[in-house]
Amino acid sequence: MVGCASGPEKPKPAELAPNAGLLGVRLAWTAKVGAIDFPLEVKVNGNTVALASSDGVVGAFDARTGAELWRTNVGSPIAAGVGSDGQLAAVVTRGNELIVLDGGREIWRQKLSAQGFTAPLVAGGRVFLLAADRSVTAFDGGSGRKLWTQQRPGESLVLRQAGVLLALGDTLVAGLSGRLVGINPSSGAIRWEAPIASPRGTNDIERLVDLVGPVSRAGEVVCARAFQAALGCVDTARGALLWTKAAYGSVGVQGDDKHVFGVEGDGKLVAWRRTDGERAWVSERLRYRGLTAPLVVGRSVAVGDDTGLLHLLSREDGSALTRVATDGSALVAAPVLAAGTLVVVSRSGGIFGFQPE
């Protein structure tokens, strides 16, 4: 009976080849927050990175030195964050409250009618929130006054991970179910919709098609992943879908002007051509290693794994360039680049800043 209850055996992670060491990377600094078990977004504004831990700590750090700029505890476990414009910072708690800080000092909080798993967007003096009921709400950044809400019919199941919410020019772009939607940030009116994936199947699980962050943006074109279904690119100037391809990953994508890079569910790292979505290359060297969403940095694609290793691969062909270790716990958010420093965060709350030698 024990054997029957154990379920399928987890695939064995790919064995790592000796470190190629073709790229010089050094650990410049480390810092620490609490453990992280929510879909963290590390927010970059100039030389500053803002992040949070599950126990309610929100902090900002200088990406050049790792120096702590401010730290505060909002008093409630955190479910989503961090959103920031460099001055205001916003998080969502597990008690369904949106909390906004100014320079690390709480200035307001609002009770929400639904859970949130996507970091709030702070832009143009407002705070925008994508909730799990497929609603998008705008608040005044200074007072917390609700400005408008755009509500869509919600499916019975949602993903407990970050969705898509970003500002592009004078348009708020959100992922609502399998669609990328352009919204007027002043009124909440829908400007355009582009379907990346459509619900299919006979049960709620098969019909789940949420878009997941992060996304890849090049000019007016935004490319996004629909969870375990598809990858697509949208011309946001026209609200037109350029292409969509079947893809079976669960984390977001990154890219440059030629390619979109993403991790499939089995750990394959794939480069799709931005022009038409055809595959340019596939790397299987990191299969089943529990990878984060990737980041394009210089001539490499950086991706973290669930043993705390940060891998840098060539963005031309996926060949290994180098890898560096952190604290042995899983890297939990997509790497970010700030002030020439590659910043990664571990599940145990370690923050690591790496710089080229």
N, C-alpha and C positions, 0 to 999 in steps of 0.2 A: 504493500500500500504506500509506503514511503516513496518508493521508486515511481509509482504511478502519479504521485502528487507533485513530483519535483519539476515537471514541465520539461520543455526542450532545453538541451544543453546550450549554453551561450557559446557562440563561435569563438575560437581561439584567436586572439589578436595577432596580427602579422608580426613576425620576428623582424627586428630592426637590424639593418646592415650597419657595419661600423660607421661612425660619424664621418661624413665626407669632409667636413671642416673647410669648405670652399668659400665661406663667408665669415669674416671676423665680427663677432658680436660679444660684447662684454656686459656683465651685470653692473649697472651704474648705481642703483639704489634699491632699497626695499622699504616697505611700510606695512602696516597691519590694521585691519578692521576685524569685525567678528565674522563668524561662519556665514556662508551664503547658500540658501536653498530656494531662492526665487529667481525668476528670469531677469538677472541684472543687465542693465545697459550702462556701460562706462561712458560718461558724456564728456566730450572734449570741447573746450572753449579757449582758444589761444594756447597759452602755456599751462592751462589748468585742466585737471581731470576731476570729475565729481563721481562719487560712487556711494554705495550703501551696503549695510549688512542686515541680515535677517532680524537681528535683535533691536532694530530701530536706530542704529547709528548711521548718520549721513555725514560725509566729509568731502573736503576739497583738498587737492594736493598739487604742488608745483611739479609738473612733469619733467623739468630739467634736473631737479635735485631730490625729489621725493619729499620735500618739506611740507608739513601739514599747514594748510592755510586756515582752515577752521574745521571743527567737528562738533556735532550736536546729537543728542538722542531725542527722537520725537515721541518716545514713550509708548510706542506700539510696534509690534512686529511688522515688517515691511513685505508687501506683496509685489510691488512693481516700482521701478525707478532705475536710474535717476534722470529726470529731465532738467535742463538748465540752459539759460542764455548767458551765463557768466556772472550774473548778479542774482537772479532768482533761481531757486532749485525746488523741484517738486517730486514728491513720492506718493504712492498709494499704500495704505496699510491693509492688513488682513481684516481689520474691522470696518473696511469699506469707507475710509476717510481719505480725502485728498488734502495733503499738507504742503504748504508753500513756505519756503524759507527765503529770507533776504540777508545775504552775507552770513548765513548760518543761524540767523535768528528767526524763529517762527513768526509769521505775520498773519496767517489765517489758516483755517481748516474747514472743509465742507464735507458733510455726510453724503455719501453716494448711495444710489438706489440699486447698484449692481457692483459686482466685483470687477477689479481691474488687474490685468497682467502685463499691460504694455506701459512703458515709461511715459509719463505725461510729456507733451511737447510745450516748451516755453518759447514763445516767439511774438514779436510785435506788441509787447505789453500784455499779452494774454496767455492763459494756460489752457491747452486743449487736452481732452481726455478721451481715449478710446476704451470703452467698457466691454465687459464680456457679454452683454446683451446686444451687441452690435450697435450701440449708440455712440455718437460723438458729441461732446459737450464743450462749450467754450466758456471760460470764466475770465473776469477782469483780474489781471495779475496783481494789482495793488490791493483791491478790496475783497476779492473772492466772489463778487456778485456774478450770478449765472447770466450769461448773455444769450445763449441759444442752445438748443439740443436738436440733433438730427437722429431720428430713431428709425432703424430698419427691423423688419421681422427677424427674430432670432431662431436658430435651430435649437434643438433640445441639448446638444452637446457643443462645448467649445474647448479649445486647447488652453491648458494652463501654461502658456508661454507667450512671449512677446509677439504682438502683431505688427502692423505697418501703420506708421503715423509720422509724416514729415511735412515741412514747408518747402514749396518749390515756387519761387517767384511770389505772385500774389494769390497762390492757390494752396489750400490745405489738401494733402493727398493722404487718403486712408485706405486700409484694406478692410472691406466689409464682405464677409464670407469669401467667395472666390474672386471677387471683383476689386480692382483698383479704382477708386472713386475720387474725383476732383470736387472739392467743396469750396464755396465762397467763405473765407474766414470771418467776414464781417456779419453775415446773415445766416450761415448754415445751409444755404441753397446749394443743390447739386448742380455742378456744371457739366460733368461728363462721367461716364462709367465705361470700364473696359474689362471684359471677363477673361481672367487668366485660367480659371478652371470652373467647371460646373458640377453641382452635386450629382452623384450617380449612385446606383446600388439600391438595395431594398431595406437597409436598416440605418440607424442614425450614425453608426461608426463609419460605414461605407460612404455616407453622404457628407462627411465632414471635410470641408475644403478651405479652411481658414488660410489666409496669407500670413506668412511668418517673416519677422525681421531678423537681421537687417536687410536692406535692399541695396542694389547697385545703381548709382546714378551717373550718367555721363551727359552733360548738357540738359536737354529737355527730356531725355529718354530715361525711364526708370524700369529696371528689371527686378522682378520679385518672384518668390517661390510660393506655390500653394502646397501646403503640407501633404507629403507623400503622394502628390498627384502630378504637378506640372511646374514648369518654369516659363515665364513669359516676359516680354518687353513691351512697354507702352510709350508712345509719343504723347507726353502730357500737354504739349502745346495744342494738339488737336483732339486729345482724348481717344486716340486710335491705337488699337492693338496691332503691334508690328509682327509678332510671331509668338507661338507657344509650342513647347515641346514637353513630352512626357518626361518626368523626373521624379525620383522617389526618395527625396531627402526630407529631413524634418527641421533643419536650421537654415537661416537666411544665406544670402549670397553677397559677394563683393565683385569688383571688376575694375577694368581700365577702359581705354577707348577702343580696344580691339576685342576683349574677351570678358565673359562673365564666369566667375569661379564659384563652385559650390561643392558641398560634400553630400554624397548620397548616403542612404541609410546604412549601407554596409561599409562605409568608410572610404569608398573610392572618391578621389578628388578629381573633379571634371572641369575642363575649360570648354565653354561653349562660345562660338563666334557671335559677337554682338550683332552683326549685321543680319544673320539669318537663323541663329540658334543651332547650327550644326556643330557637332563636337570637333574640337581642335585637338585635344589630347585627353587621356585618362591615366591617372596614376593609381596603382593598387598597393603601393608600398606601405600605406597606413590603414589598411582594412581592419575593421572591427576594433579600432583603438579609441572609440568614443570621442570624435572630433568636434571642436567648436566650429562656428562659422568662420570663414577665412577673412584675411585682410591683405590687400595688395600693398606692399611696402618696397620701394625701389624696384630691383629686378626680381623680387621674390614674392611668393605667396606665403603668408604666415598662418599657421593653424595650431591650436593647442589640443592636447589629448587628455584622457582621463587618468593618466599617471603623472600629470604635471609637467610633461615635456612640451616645449614649444618648437615646432618644426618649421623650417624655412625651405621652400622648394622653388625651383625655377619657374617663373611664370611663362616661360617660352615652351617648356616641354614637361614640366612636373618632376624633373630630376632633383634629387636631394642636394641641398647646398650646405646646410648645417642644422644642428639642433642644440638646444640648451635646456637645462633642468631648472625647476623651481623648488617647491617644497614637497613634492610627491603626491599631493592631492589634486584632484581633477581641476583643470582650468575651466571656468564656468561661463565666461562671456567671450564674445569675439574680441581678439586683440584690437587695440587702438593705437594710433600714431599721434603723438602730441609733442611739439617742440623738438622734433627729431628723435624722440624716444619712443620705443615700442613698449607699451604697457599691457601687462596681462594680470589677471586676478584669479586666485585659486579658491576652491570651495571652502577651505579652512580660513580664508580671509587674508591670505598673503597678497601683497601688491608688489609687482616686480617691474622695474624700469630697465630695459636693455637698450644699449646704444652701439652703433658701429664703432669698431676700433679705429 
